[in-house]
Amino acid sequence: MHKLPVTVITGFLGAGKTTLIRNLLLNNQGRRIAVLVNEFGEVGIDGELLRSCGVCDEEETADSNILELANGCLCCTVQEEFLPTMQTLLQRREQIDCILIETSGLALPKPLVQAFRWPEIRTGATVDGVVTLVDAVAVAAGQFATDLDALEEQRQADDSLDHETPIEELFEDQLACADLVLLSKIDCLSQEDSDRVRRWLSTQVRSGVPIVPVTNGQLEPNVLLGFNAAVEDDLEQRPSHHDHEEEHDHDDAIAAVHLSLDSEWQPEALVERLQALQQSQTLYRVKGFLAVPGKSMRLVFQGVGPRFDWFYDRPWRSPAERRSQLVFIGEDLNAEALQAALNPVAAG
């Protein structure tokens, strides 16, 4: 019986993992793909973005965390249920051609790959390859992510680790485990800066690992899939700063707050309000959907550190669905303060 190939997509917050997977679902070339999303928060914003890719009219199944997509794909929300979710997918192996796992922005790839050595998974699935997304604009500026301070604080919140440069080590671990490195936002750089970033990255990855530019997550599927690397059997060749550390959980100070907003919002007005909130709240990421006055389309809104962007993805399906929702990820967030700051304000 063949093993299902699994591709692990890793990278810091805001590097473009969800956009990449969403475009792959749109251009799956007949592949039946299962996507596992490691959600952080009460509302599955990333999962909903994948399900709303335009060809995926979702239909609930008996498994509450697994949704059937109209194009033959599946979308799964995974929090603390990785093993049972994988076991469920393996029971449906004849309906699946490959699996993608989108890790959280702080994930170390190696522990996840090690899980594929578990007897319950090993006989049915193999890690075909690890793909690491890198924010080219951040690297060109001498950083690893757009908001390096936020990532630094996020890593420091894990009291089981004691590193002088934890962000650097996490970045190095993601690169060391990669079979493919994708440079996102490369179109925002000059040719000179682009060449400089690629030269530097080539010194940080294992010999022979391709470094490929990607714009807006658009990539030929054959570039992303089919490495046949059996990564779980090759971990000794992928050194990590954390090889000798025990498994750990993230500190409880890192939390997610979900808000349903009473008002419709212009995105520019929301950005102003969030920038003011950043003075008193440690916000790492904001993501969600907005109802915009006078617009019939749903607006996808996301922010990492000081940078915010948005786009319209589809019409609202019904008046009842037309509701602004945001998930805030940060440290020691004050849900009441967020609620008070956003809900009483009329649309901009």
Beta strands, then each sheet from edge to edge (+ up, - down):
strand 1: 4-11
strand 2: 33-38
strand 3: 59-60
strand 4: 66-68
strand 5: 74-78
strand 6: 98-102
strand 7: 125-135
strand 8: 180-184
strand 9: 211-214
strand 10: 254-261
strand 11: 282-290
strand 12: 297-304
strand 13: 307-315
strand 14: 324-331
sheet 1: 3+ 4- 5+ 2+ 6+ 1+ 7+ 8+ 9+
sheet 2: 10+ 14- 11+ 12- 13+
end
